[in-house]
Every structure is written in C-alpha cells, then in structure tokens.
Amino acid sequence: MTTATAALPRVAIVGRPNVGKSSLFNRILGERRAIVEDEPGTTRDRVEADVEWRDKRFRIIDTGGFETDAENLYAPLIVSQIRTAIEAADLVLFCIDARDGLTASDYDIAQVVREAQRPTLVVANKADNEAREIAGIAEAGLLGFDDVLPVSALHDVNVGLMLDEVVARLPEAPALVEQDRVRIAVVGRPNVGKSMLVNAILGEQRVIVSDVAGATRDAIDTEIDTPHGNFTLIDTAGVRRPGLRGKGLERHSVMRTQSAIDRADVAVLVIDGTDGVTSQDMHIAGLIIEAHKGLVIAVNKIDLWEDPERSREWAERQMRSRIRFVPWALVTFISALEHRGLDRLLQLTVAAREARRRRVSTPDLNATLTRAIREHVPPTVHNKRFKLYYATQAGIDPPTFILFVNDPTIIHFSYRRYLERTIREAYDFEGTAIKLVFKGRSEDNSRS
C-alpha cells in the first residue's frame, strides 16, 4: 500500500478516564476508530490517525485515561504512554468533563502538562447545553490554563470550532512524500507476545506490554522505516475462542482485530513456542485465509527453549501436522524479548507482499495449466470430465485467477488444490493466499 507520509504536527488528547477522549478522537476522524465504552479505562495504548482540516494535515493521538490508582495494574504503564505522547506533541488537548466537574486526577494531569511546557487547549467535553458550557469554562479556569473551549463530542457541538483553534496553533506540515508501505497485522492469542514484538521492532515502548492477557484492546497502527523496507505495524488484541469472549469491550476488540486483518497486506500470526500450535492458533489462521491475506507464522519465545534443536524440530512437526491446511505460509522463529529473528521476520513479510503483487502472463499461465492437466488427468464425474478452455490472472492483492471451464460443478476439491499448488510452485506464490475462480462457458457469475 502506498501512503502519503511526512513528519506531521502532532496533537495529543489527554485526560482522566471516562471524560470522552476516545469519543472526541472518533468525532475528529469521522469514524469509529478508537473503542468507546462506558467502562472507565477502555483505552490503554496510544491510538493515532492522520487528519485534515481546513487544508491542513496533522496527526491526532488518543491516549489512555490518566490515573494513579494503585489497584489498577495498568496505571503506571498508561501514565508512561501519556507522558510520551505529551512530550512528542505540538499541541495538547486537555480533556475534562463539564458535566461531572474536576477531580484530583485532573489536577495531576494539569501538572504533567505544565511541566512538559507544550501549547495546551483545555477542552471541556460533554458541554451539550448552555449551563454546562458555563460550568465547564468555570471549572477549567481552576486549572490555570488560559485557553478553554466547551464542546460535546457526542452531539458535535463546537468540534469544528475546536479544530479551527487546533490548526491555528500548529506549525506547517512538511511536503508530502509518497512511500510504499507493507501493512502488517500482528495477530494471535492473548499473551503470546504480540505487543512485545511490535515494541521490539520499533525499538521503543510503543504499546503496553503486560503478563496479564488482554492488555491490548485497540488495533494500534505505527509506521516504521527500516533497511528492509517501510512498514505499518498493526498491533491487535488477542483473539479468544468464541465461547470465551465477553461482551462489550472484548467483543469490540475482536472486531478490531478482524478489521485489522482485512486492511493488512500480510498477517503475522504469533505463536507461543512453549505451548505449540493450539486450536485457537488454527482458528486465527483460518480467519487470515478467509480474508485471502499473506501469512507469516512467527514462533515466539524461543529464548525459553532449554534444548533449542529438539524444540525446533518439535515445533516444525507441529506446524506440518496442525497447520497443514496452509502449507504456503512462511514460518520463522523469534524471541521478541531478546530481539532475535526480527530482521528475518521483516524480510519474510516483504516477500509475502511481493508475492501478492506478482503477475503471470496469460500465455505462460495457460501453458503451465495445460501441462499440469496433461500430467494429471482429472477424474470423470457424472460421466463428464473437467476441461479447461482458457485461464487468465484477473488481479493482485490477492493474486486472482479466472479459469474458464466446461462445468465448474464437477471439479473435485482435491483437483482444485492440485491446480492451485501447480500455480504456486510455478510462479512462487509462497506466503500469500491466492484465489482460483472457475467459470462455466456461459456463466456470468463466478464460483470459487
């Protein structure tokens, strides 16, 4: 995917839990990118997106709720993420609740923002009537900031005015540069090391890492340029088995993961090398195949192997037996903790994306398939034998081939697999799903 990138001005939305930061973020974007729930502390990581307003582009950053609650396991990690966002910001949107008023946490955040010495606009959210607008401005005045604006993200009150104020305070963005980026969705079960892997590749604590399963909730996009290429990494929430999924937050997290797979070029399926391939790993691989994406399997935690040689042999046997339905997947072994195998992993994702863009000429394709059918004659079904009249590649991302035949209904599943394998081996489509669409002589609609 080619994206327009530049060092855009950065705007960080900060505030205590449940003041409507994610609702404001989504309102600015015009789409539901960040997860919104009534439960405080829904957002934990930094969620970023590019925005254009009045012909001016900038990057908006949603952050977790600032709190120092000793009972909240994630509080210190979230606070660290918020401080990083503030320090890197060109403008801070300090969000408070005009309906409920100030709390001790609001004063704590105000102190952090003042220490960072960043330009700040206090946004009194949930000001959906005149009384709350007045109350919000009065409350914000107690924090000691000069610039205050009442808004309602939910009802879209004064949000446009706020954006006018934002762009007026931002430096000019540099000229855009078109860059080709590989979009990688990092997926897997909870607690297999997805966030640690993303942080290891980035070389910073970009997303929260915890030993407790379920630390990541949003799908987090981060761009990185490396000697191996330019990438957008999408860290995702761990996908549990359907029977173990809760309502609300976890359901939204799973939907975000599936959406991340859909918009990625390549999915990196992270597997715990100490557990081996589980049924849930197989389920997630199935989601990637259904989306027709590239697939790289990263066996993580090899630093915990006592006998690396025997453990690797065991893991490879498991791969062959449990994920045999996806023999084209690329496999590598890594340690996110020790930053081992990361270069190889990125190289494989590039190879998978290149395979997704590979084109085959029509004469070569027909010659290859004709030879394959001659070497392995299809069986007779209902007194009819499958015949291929013509084949062509219809598209890329994923590579899609249309085969015009006498009768699509008589093609046995195993013979479809044989033809797919023939195309893969002849033109090196390892690492990506491909689509074969069979059309009858007089068909208008395809059957796959």
C-alpha positions in Angstrom: 0.0 0.0 0.0 1.3 3.4 -0.9 0.7 6.1 1.7 1.5 9.8 1.9 3.8 10.3 4.9 5.5 13.2 6.5 6.5 14.4 9.9 3.1 15.8 10.6 2.3 18.1 13.5 1.1 16.0 16.5 -2.0 16.7 18.7 -2.4 14.6 21.8 -5.7 14.2 23.6 -5.2 13.6 27.3 -7.4 13.4 30.4 -8.6 11.2 33.2 -10.7 8.1 32.4 -14.2 8.4 31.0 -14.1 12.1 30.1 -14.8 11.3 26.4 -11.3 11.4 24.9 -12.0 8.5 22.5 -15.4 9.9 21.6 -13.7 13.2 20.7 -11.0 11.3 18.7 -13.6 9.4 16.7 -15.6 12.6 16.1 -12.5 14.3 14.7 -11.8 11.4 12.5 -15.4 11.0 11.4 -15.2 7.2 12.1 -15.3 4.8 15.0 -11.5 4.1 15.2 -11.0 4.1 19.0 -13.0 1.8 21.2 -15.7 3.6 23.2 -17.4 2.1 26.2 -18.9 3.4 29.4 -16.3 1.5 31.4 -13.5 3.8 32.6 -10.0 2.9 31.3 -11.1 1.5 28.0 -8.2 3.0 26.0 -4.8 1.9 27.2 -2.4 2.4 24.3 -1.9 5.4 22.1 -4.1 5.3 19.1 -3.0 7.5 16.2 -4.5 8.7 12.9 -3.9 11.4 10.3 -6.5 14.2 10.0 -7.0 17.0 7.5 -8.9 20.2 8.5 -9.0 23.4 6.5 -6.4 22.0 4.1 -4.0 21.4 7.0 -2.9 17.9 7.9 -1.9 16.8 11.4 -1.7 13.6 13.4 -4.2 13.1 16.3 -3.2 10.8 19.2 -5.8 9.3 21.6 -4.3 8.2 25.0 -5.4 6.1 27.9 -7.1 7.7 31.0 -4.5 9.3 33.3 -4.8 7.8 36.8 -2.5 6.8 39.6 -4.8 4.2 41.2 -2.6 1.7 42.9 -5.2 -1.0 42.3 -5.1 -0.5 38.5 -2.5 -2.9 37.2 -2.0 -0.9 34.0 -2.0 2.6 35.6 1.8 3.1 35.6 2.1 1.8 32.0 -0.7 4.1 30.8 0.8 7.1 32.5 4.1 6.4 30.8 2.3 6.3 27.4 0.6 9.6 28.1 3.8 11.3 29.1 5.5 10.1 25.9 2.5 11.4 23.8 2.6 14.8 25.6 6.4 15.2 25.2 6.1 14.5 21.4 3.1 16.7 20.9 3.0 20.1 19.2 -0.4 20.8 20.9 -2.1 19.1 23.8 -5.9 18.9 24.0 -6.5 18.5 27.8 -10.0 17.0 28.0 -12.1 17.5 31.2 -15.7 16.6 32.0 -18.0 19.6 32.0 -20.8 17.6 33.5 -19.1 16.0 36.5 -16.5 18.7 37.2 -12.9 18.4 38.2 -11.3 15.6 40.3 -7.8 15.1 41.8 -6.7 13.3 38.7 -7.5 16.4 36.6 -5.1 18.5 38.8 -2.5 15.8 38.5 -2.7 15.8 34.7 -2.6 19.6 34.6 0.7 19.5 36.5 2.2 17.0 34.0 1.1 19.1 31.0 2.6 22.3 32.6 5.9 20.5 33.2 6.1 19.5 29.6 5.6 23.2 28.5 3.6 22.3 25.5 0.9 24.5 23.9 -2.4 23.4 25.5 -6.1 23.9 24.8 -8.4 22.8 27.6 -11.5 21.1 26.1 -14.5 20.9 28.4 -16.3 17.9 26.9 -19.9 16.9 27.5 -21.0 20.6 27.4 -24.2 19.8 25.5 -26.2 22.8 26.9 -25.5 26.4 27.9 -25.4 25.7 31.6 -22.7 23.0 31.1 -20.8 25.3 28.8 -20.6 27.9 31.5 -19.8 25.4 34.2 -17.1 23.8 32.1 -15.4 27.1 31.4 -15.5 28.0 35.1 -14.1 24.6 36.2 -11.3 24.7 33.6 -10.3 28.1 34.9 -9.3 26.5 38.2 -6.6 24.5 36.4 -4.7 27.6 35.5 -4.8 27.4 31.6 -5.7 30.4 29.5 -7.4 28.7 26.5 -10.6 26.8 27.3 -13.3 25.7 24.8 -16.6 23.8 25.7 -17.5 21.1 23.3 -19.7 18.0 23.1 -18.1 15.2 21.1 -21.3 13.1 21.3 -23.5 15.8 19.9 -20.9 17.5 17.7 -21.1 20.8 19.5 -18.2 23.2 18.9 -16.0 20.5 17.5 -15.4 22.4 14.2 -14.6 25.5 16.2 -12.1 23.5 18.3 -10.4 22.2 15.1 -10.2 25.7 13.8 -8.3 26.6 17.0 -6.1 23.5 16.7 -4.9 24.2 13.2 -4.3 27.8 14.0 -1.8 26.8 16.7 0.0 24.1 14.7 3.2 24.6 12.7 3.1 24.0 9.0 3.4 20.4 7.9 6.2 19.5 5.5 5.5 18.5 1.9 4.1 15.0 1.5 6.3 12.2 0.3 4.7 9.1 -1.2 6.0 5.9 0.4 5.2 2.3 -0.3 4.4 0.6 3.0 3.8 -3.0 3.8 0.8 -3.1 6.2 1.4 -5.9 8.8 -1.3 -7.1 11.2 0.3 -8.7 14.2 -2.3 -11.2 15.4 -2.6 -14.2 17.8 -4.0 -15.5 21.0 -3.8 -13.3 24.2 -0.4 -13.1 25.8 1.7 -14.7 23.1 4.0 -11.6 22.8 2.3 -9.6 20.1 2.8 -6.2 21.7 6.4 -7.1 22.8 7.1 -8.0 19.2 5.8 -4.6 17.9 7.9 -2.8 20.6 11.0 -4.8 19.7 10.7 -3.9 16.0 10.1 -0.3 16.8 12.8 -0.1 19.4 10.5 1.7 21.9 7.7 1.0 24.3 5.0 1.9 21.8 2.3 -0.3 23.1 1.6 -1.6 26.6 3.1 -5.0 27.5 1.9 -7.0 30.5 1.9 -10.5 31.6 -1.8 -10.3 32.1 -3.7 -11.5 29.0 -5.8 -8.8 27.3 -3.6 -5.7 27.8 -4.1 -4.6 24.2 -7.7 -3.6 23.2 -7.4 -1.3 20.2 -5.7 -2.1 16.9 -2.7 0.2 17.1 -1.1 1.5 13.8 2.6 2.6 13.8 4.8 3.4 10.9 8.5 2.5 10.8 11.2 2.7 8.1 13.9 0.0 8.2 16.7 -1.2 5.9 14.3 -4.0 4.9 11.5 -1.6 3.8 8.8 0.7 5.1 6.1 -0.8 7.2 2.9 0.0 9.1 2.6 -2.3 12.1 -0.8 -3.0 13.4 -0.8 -4.5 17.0 -4.1 -6.1 17.8 -6.0 -7.5 20.8 -5.6 -11.2 21.4 -8.4 -13.3 19.8 -10.0 -15.8 22.2 -12.2 -18.7 21.3 -15.8 -17.5 20.6 -17.1 -19.3 23.8 -14.6 -17.4 26.0 -15.3 -13.9 24.5 -17.0 -11.5 26.8 -19.5 -8.8 25.9 -18.7 -5.1 25.3 -15.0 -4.3 25.3 -13.7 -7.8 24.3 -16.3 -8.1 21.5 -15.2 -4.7 20.1 -11.5 -5.8 20.4 -12.1 -8.9 18.4 -14.0 -6.9 15.8 -11.0 -4.5 15.6 -8.6 -7.5 15.1 -10.7 -8.8 12.2 -10.8 -5.4 10.7 -7.0 -5.1 11.1 -6.6 -8.4 9.2 -8.9 -7.1 6.4 -6.9 -3.9 5.9 -3.4 -5.5 6.1 -1.3 -6.9 3.3 0.3 -9.6 5.5 -0.7 -11.0 8.8 2.0 -12.2 11.2 0.5 -14.9 13.4 2.4 -15.0 16.6 2.5 -18.5 18.3 3.8 -19.3 21.7 6.8 -21.6 21.1 6.4 -23.1 24.6 2.8 -24.1 24.0 3.0 -25.1 20.4 0.1 -24.7 17.9 -3.3 -24.7 19.6 -6.7 -25.0 18.2 -7.2 -21.2 18.6 -4.0 -20.6 16.6 -5.6 -22.7 13.9 -8.8 -20.7 14.1 -6.9 -17.4 13.7 -5.0 -18.8 10.7 -8.4 -19.7 9.2 -9.5 -16.0 9.6 -6.4 -14.9 7.7 -7.0 -17.5 4.9 -10.7 -16.4 4.6 -9.5 -12.8 4.1 -7.1 -14.0 1.4 -4.1 -12.3 3.0 -0.4 -13.0 3.2 0.7 -15.1 6.2 3.9 -15.3 8.1 3.9 -17.5 11.2 6.3 -16.3 13.9 7.1 -18.9 16.6 7.9 -16.7 19.6 9.6 -17.2 23.0 12.4 -19.4 21.7 14.5 -17.9 24.4 12.6 -20.2 26.8 13.7 -23.4 25.0 16.1 -25.5 27.1 17.1 -27.6 24.1 16.7 -25.3 21.1 17.5 -28.0 18.5 14.9 -30.6 19.8 12.4 -27.8 20.5 12.6 -26.5 17.0 12.2 -30.0 15.5 9.1 -30.5 17.7 7.7 -27.1 16.6 8.2 -27.8 12.9 6.5 -31.2 13.3 3.5 -29.4 14.9 3.4 -27.0 12.1 3.3 -29.7 9.5 0.5 -31.6 11.3 -1.7 -28.9 12.8 -1.5 -26.2 10.1 -1.2 -28.4 7.1 -4.2 -26.7 5.6 -2.0 -23.7 4.9 1.2 -25.2 3.6 2.1 -22.0 1.8 2.6 -19.9 5.0 6.1 -18.7 5.7 7.5 -19.7 9.1 10.2 -18.2 11.2 11.4 -18.5 14.8 11.9 -15.4 17.0 12.4 -14.1 20.5 10.7 -10.7 20.9 12.2 -10.4 24.4 15.7 -10.8 23.1 15.1 -9.1 19.7 16.2 -12.3 17.9 15.0 -13.1 14.4 13.3 -9.7 13.7 15.3 -9.0 10.5 14.3 -12.3 9.1 10.7 -11.8 10.1 10.5 -8.4 8.2 12.2 -9.9 5.2 9.5 -12.6 5.0 6.7 -10.1 5.3 8.2 -8.2 2.3 8.5 -11.5 0.4 4.8 -12.3 1.1 3.7 -8.9 0.0 5.8 -9.1 -3.2 4.1 -12.5 -3.9 0.7 -10.8 -3.5 1.7 -8.3 -6.3 3.1 -10.9 -8.7 1.6 -11.1 -12.2 1.7 -14.0 -14.6 1.3 -13.6 -18.3 -1.7 -15.3 -19.9 0.3 -17.4 -22.3 2.6 -18.7 -19.5 -0.4 -19.4 -17.2 -2.2 -21.4 -19.9 0.9 -23.4 -20.9 1.5 -24.3 -17.2 -2.0 -25.4 -16.5 -2.3 -27.3 -19.8 0.9 -29.2 -18.9 -0.4 -29.9 -15.4 -3.7 -31.3 -16.6 -2.0 -33.5 -19.2 0.3 -34.9 -16.5 -2.5 -35.5 -14.0 -5.7 -36.1 -16.0 -8.8 -35.1 -13.9 -11.2 -37.8 -12.9 -14.6 -38.4 -14.5 -17.6 -37.1 -12.5 -21.1 -37.9 -13.5 -19.8 -39.2 -16.9 -18.1 -35.8 -17.5 -14.5 -34.8 -17.4 -13.3 -31.4 -16.4 -11.9 -29.3 -19.3 -10.0 -26.1 -19.2 -10.7 -23.7 -22.1 -8.7 -20.6 -21.0 -7.2 -19.1 -17.9 -6.1 -15.5 -17.0 -4.9 -13.6 -14.0 -7.7 -11.1 -13.1 -6.0 -9.2 -10.3 -3.4 -8.9 -7.5 -3.7 -8.4 -3.7 -4.6 -11.3 -3.6 -3.5 -12.9 -6.9 -6.7 -13.9 -8.5 -7.0 -16.3 -11.5 -10.1 -17.0 -13.6 -10.4 -20.4 -15.2 -13.0 -20.8 -17.9 -14.1 -24.5 -17.9 -16.8 -26.7 -19.2 -18.6 -27.3 -15.9 -17.4 -25.8 -12.5 -19.6 -28.2 -10.6 -17.6 -31.3 -11.5 -14.2 -30.1 -10.2 -13.3 -32.1 -7.2 -11.8 -30.3 -4.2 -8.6 -32.2 -4.4 -8.1 -31.3 -8.0 -8.7 -27.6 -7.2 -5.9 -27.9 -4.7 -3.7 -29.6 -7.3 -4.2 -26.7 -9.8 -3.6 -24.1 -7.0 -0.4 -25.9 -6.0 0.7 -26.0 -9.6 0.4 -22.2 -9.9 2.1 -21.6 -6.6 5.1 -23.8 -7.4 5.5 -22.4 -11.0 5.3 -18.7 -10.0 6.5 -18.6 -6.4 3.3 -17.5 -4.6 4.5 -18.8 -1.3 3.5 -16.6 1.6 0.1 -15.5 0.3 -3.3 -16.8 -0.3 -4.4 -16.9 -4.0 -7.9 -17.2 -5.4 -9.0 -19.5 -8.2 -12.4 -18.6 -9.7 -14.0 -21.2 -12.0 -16.4 -20.0 -14.7 -18.6 -22.1 -16.9 -18.7 -21.4 -20.6 -21.9 -19.4 -20.3 -21.6 -18.2 -16.7 -21.8 -14.5 -15.8 -21.2 -15.1 -12.1 -18.1 -16.8 -10.7 -17.9 -19.7 -8.4 -14.8 -20.1 -6.2 
